[in-house]
Amino acid sequence: MHSTKQKGFTLIEMLVVTVIIIIITSIVVSSLPDFRSQKELELTAQQVLAGLKEMQVSGISGRSQGITENDIITMTSVPVVGINISKLANNYTLFRDIANNPDSQDGVYTGGLENIEPTKDLPSRVRITKICRKKIISGESCHSGTDTYLAQVNITFQSPHIEAMIRSGDQSDNPPDEEYVKITFTAQGGRQKILAVWSSGRMELQ
């Protein structure tokens, strides 16, 4: 008769396997926050870009959510629609200016009554860390020593133009002077996405 011996794991083998499992689990768990932050960063940047494109289409058509037929009849100017992006509040708002007469604040977000939809707060893992603009006349650039950083920016559109008007909220701003604005979104961990918008109406994520 042949004797059969049962083979099993030795204590050392069990310990080695356990250590390997612990190491792999630690790596996966430690990378989860960065993974989530990266996904939130991507999603947030895409949502803001989608909102901008929605406002561009709405502006070109001359119609906007929240504007009634009566508003259109009584208005003496085509409504301005756009997005307000606030670095300080870390949020963005789609809005429309339905003032009856053109004024120095056309295209500047002035409060909740102009909201097309509720203001959207960015996820806690994502911050707006920089809003930088370049003016055509002064030659100010986001990559020079004369950077112009903003606390907020209004990017608006008005029928029949595809071009964007870029304003900080200051009445002295002159939209045609703006060449582009770049909004930097930074996720927990340091990853960044930049939303660039040109006065020509071009926009892209970098």
Secondary structure by P-SEA (a helix, b strand, c coil): cbbbbbbbbcaaaaaaaaaaaaaaaaaaaaaaaaaaaaaaaaaaaaaaaaaaaaaaaaaaacccccccaaaaaaccccbbbbbbbbccccbbbbbbbbcccccccccccccccccccccccccccccccbbbbbbccccccccccbbbbbccccccccccccbbbbbccccccccccccbbbbbbbcccccbbbbbbccccccccc
